Amino acid sequence: MKIDEYPEADNDEQITTANDYNRWLAQNTFGARWVRFWFAPKQTLFLNTPARKLPGLLALTTECKVLDIGCGYGGLLIYLNRRVGFTQVMEGLDCSVLMVKRAQREMQKRGLDSRIHIRQGLATSLPYPDGCFDVVLSTYVIKHLSDQRSREMLAEVMRVLKPGGRFCLWEAAPSRNFYLQVFNLKLLKMGVSTAYLRTEGQLRECLESAGFTDLEPYGHGPYYYYPPLPRVGFIARRPLE
């Protein structure tokens, strides 16, 4: 069953968010055009500026098997493939059917559809076998998940990582300035329903509770895009068995 066929009454923030994006990005409003522009692979480093350091910090080699959860148009996968030249097929997952279709078109247009595989699915029910990835990435996804769904997602990430595999995520964070916080939330919820912003401490606790170790803060800035919006992130590791 396609995710966009699931009933709204399922009460899953992922499905609600997917439906929000599908409706929003299909519009011809200024806001929808603005987001489509920034989600395009050409703007990857504006939204994901820390990606420049990922090949070194994650010790990426051509043999690494990589998954991007919430891949959008696939810009981060395209960028890393260009930097590293993976011999393993890269995987991208998104819960929005519109995002998946656009990402698949991007891969076909660039001749990368045999090297980067994009599919539709839920972060809390990853359609991959146990222990199959060296690296899992997730950017701007966990803010759409409640604490319960976040725990389910992190458990799935732990499951699909190889022992010793690395998990890297970054996300929007709350601002200490009241007015910036109000503005940021209004911006983040311009087209979607949910935005759970977590501090560095809260995100660290989520990861440690899920069993991740060797947490290193990552992706806190600066960013090329929208400097007032704080970010928070970590590189963590699945323990060796």
C-alpha positions in Angstrom: 0.0 0.0 0.0 1.3 3.4 -0.9 1.8 5.8 2.1 -0.4 8.4 0.5 -3.3 5.9 0.6 -3.1 5.5 4.4 -6.1 7.2 6.2 -5.4 10.4 8.1 -7.0 8.7 11.1 -3.9 6.6 11.5 -2.5 9.4 13.7 1.0 8.9 12.4 2.9 12.3 12.2 4.9 10.9 9.3 1.8 10.2 7.2 0.3 13.6 8.1 3.6 15.3 7.2 3.8 13.3 3.9 0.2 14.4 3.0 1.0 18.0 4.0 4.1 18.0 1.7 2.2 16.4 -1.1 -0.6 19.0 -1.0 1.7 21.9 -0.3 4.4 21.3 -3.0 1.8 20.6 -5.6 0.4 24.1 -5.3 1.5 27.0 -7.4 1.8 29.5 -4.6 4.9 31.6 -3.8 5.6 29.5 -0.7 5.4 26.2 -2.7 7.7 27.6 -5.4 10.1 28.9 -2.8 10.4 25.5 -1.1 10.7 23.6 -4.4 13.6 25.9 -5.3 15.5 25.3 -2.1 14.8 21.5 -2.1 16.5 21.1 -5.5 19.9 19.3 -5.5 21.7 22.5 -6.6 20.9 24.1 -3.2 22.0 21.1 -1.2 24.9 22.9 0.6 22.7 25.9 1.4 20.3 23.7 3.4 22.9 21.1 4.5 26.1 23.2 4.8 27.7 20.6 7.2 27.6 18.0 4.4 31.0 19.4 3.2 32.7 17.8 6.2 30.9 14.4 6.0 33.3 12.4 3.9 36.1 13.1 6.4 34.2 12.9 9.6 32.4 9.7 8.7 35.5 8.2 7.1 33.5 7.5 4.0 35.1 5.1 1.5 33.9 3.9 -1.9 32.7 0.6 -0.3 30.4 2.2 2.2 26.7 1.4 2.0 24.7 4.6 2.7 21.0 5.4 3.5 19.4 8.8 3.7 16.2 8.9 5.7 14.0 11.8 4.5 16.0 12.2 1.4 13.7 14.7 -0.3 14.9 15.3 -3.9 18.0 13.3 -3.2 20.4 16.2 -3.1 22.5 15.0 -0.3 23.0 11.6 -1.9 23.9 13.2 -5.2 26.5 15.4 -3.5 28.1 12.6 -1.5 28.2 10.3 -4.5 30.0 13.1 -6.4 32.5 13.5 -3.6 33.2 9.9 -2.8 32.2 7.8 -5.8 30.5 4.9 -4.0 30.7 1.5 -5.6 27.7 0.3 -3.5 24.2 1.5 -4.5 23.1 4.3 -2.3 19.6 4.3 -0.8 17.2 7.1 -0.2 13.8 7.0 1.6 11.1 9.5 1.9 7.5 9.2 3.1 6.1 11.8 0.5 5.2 10.2 -2.8 5.7 13.6 -4.5 9.2 13.9 -3.0 10.0 10.3 -4.2 8.8 11.0 -7.7 10.8 14.2 -8.0 13.9 12.4 -6.6 13.6 9.6 -9.0 13.3 12.0 -11.9 16.5 13.8 -10.7 18.4 10.5 -10.7 17.1 9.6 -14.1 18.0 13.0 -15.5 21.5 12.7 -14.1 22.0 9.1 -15.1 22.3 8.0 -11.5 19.2 5.8 -11.2 21.4 2.7 -11.2 23.6 4.1 -8.4 21.1 5.8 -6.2 17.8 4.0 -5.4 14.9 6.1 -4.0 11.9 4.5 -2.5 8.8 5.5 -0.4 8.6 4.4 3.2 8.4 5.2 6.8 11.3 6.1 9.1 9.7 4.0 11.8 9.5 0.9 9.6 12.6 0.9 7.4 12.2 -1.5 4.4 15.8 -2.9 4.7 17.3 -6.0 6.3 19.2 -5.9 9.6 22.8 -4.7 9.7 23.0 -3.7 6.0 24.3 -0.1 6.2 27.6 1.4 7.1 26.2 4.9 7.4 22.7 6.3 7.9 21.9 10.0 7.5 18.8 11.9 8.5 18.4 15.7 8.0 15.4 17.8 9.0 13.2 14.7 9.7 13.0 14.2 13.5 11.3 17.5 14.0 8.2 16.0 12.4 8.2 13.1 14.9 6.8 13.0 18.5 9.0 11.5 21.2 7.4 8.0 20.7 7.8 8.1 16.9 11.4 9.3 17.4 12.2 6.4 19.6 10.7 4.0 16.9 12.8 5.7 14.2 16.1 5.5 16.2 15.4 1.8 17.0 15.0 1.2 13.3 18.2 3.1 12.5 20.0 1.0 15.1 18.6 -2.2 13.5 19.7 -1.5 9.9 23.2 -0.3 10.9 26.1 -2.7 10.9 27.8 -3.0 14.3 30.2 0.0 14.5 28.1 1.8 11.8 27.7 5.5 12.0 24.5 7.6 12.3 24.5 11.3 11.4 21.6 13.6 11.9 20.9 17.3 12.2 17.8 19.3 12.7 16.4 22.7 13.5 16.6 23.6 17.2 14.7 26.0 19.4 15.9 29.5 19.7 16.6 31.2 23.1 15.2 34.4 21.7 11.4 34.4 22.1 10.7 36.4 18.9 13.1 34.3 16.8 11.5 31.2 18.2 8.0 32.4 17.2 9.2 33.4 13.8 11.1 30.1 13.3 8.1 28.0 14.2 5.9 30.0 11.9 8.4 29.5 9.1 8.8 25.7 9.8 5.0 25.2 10.0 4.3 27.2 6.9 3.2 24.1 5.0 3.3 21.3 7.5 1.5 20.5 10.7 4.2 19.4 13.1 7.5 20.8 14.4 8.9 19.4 17.6 12.1 21.3 18.2 14.6 19.7 20.5 17.7 21.1 22.3 21.1 19.5 22.1 20.6 17.9 25.5 17.2 16.5 24.5 18.5 15.1 21.2 21.5 13.6 23.0 19.2 11.9 25.5 17.1 10.4 22.6 20.2 9.0 21.0 21.7 7.6 24.2 18.4 6.0 25.2 18.3 4.3 21.8 21.7 2.7 22.6 24.0 4.9 20.4 27.5 5.7 21.7 30.5 7.9 20.9 28.2 10.9 20.3 30.0 13.9 18.7 28.1 17.2 18.2 27.8 18.1 14.6 26.0 20.4 12.3 25.4 23.3 14.7 26.4 25.9 12.1 27.1 28.3 10.5 24.8 27.6 7.6 24.6 29.5 4.3 20.8 29.4 4.4 18.7 31.4 7.0 21.3 32.0 9.7 18.8 32.9 12.5 17.5 29.3 12.6 19.6 27.3 15.1 20.5 23.7 14.3 21.5 20.8 16.4 23.0 17.4 15.4 25.3 14.5 16.2 27.4 11.8 14.7 26.8 8.6 16.7 27.8 5.0 16.5 26.1 1.6 16.9 28.2 -0.3 19.4 30.3 -3.2 18.3 28.8 -6.5 19.2 
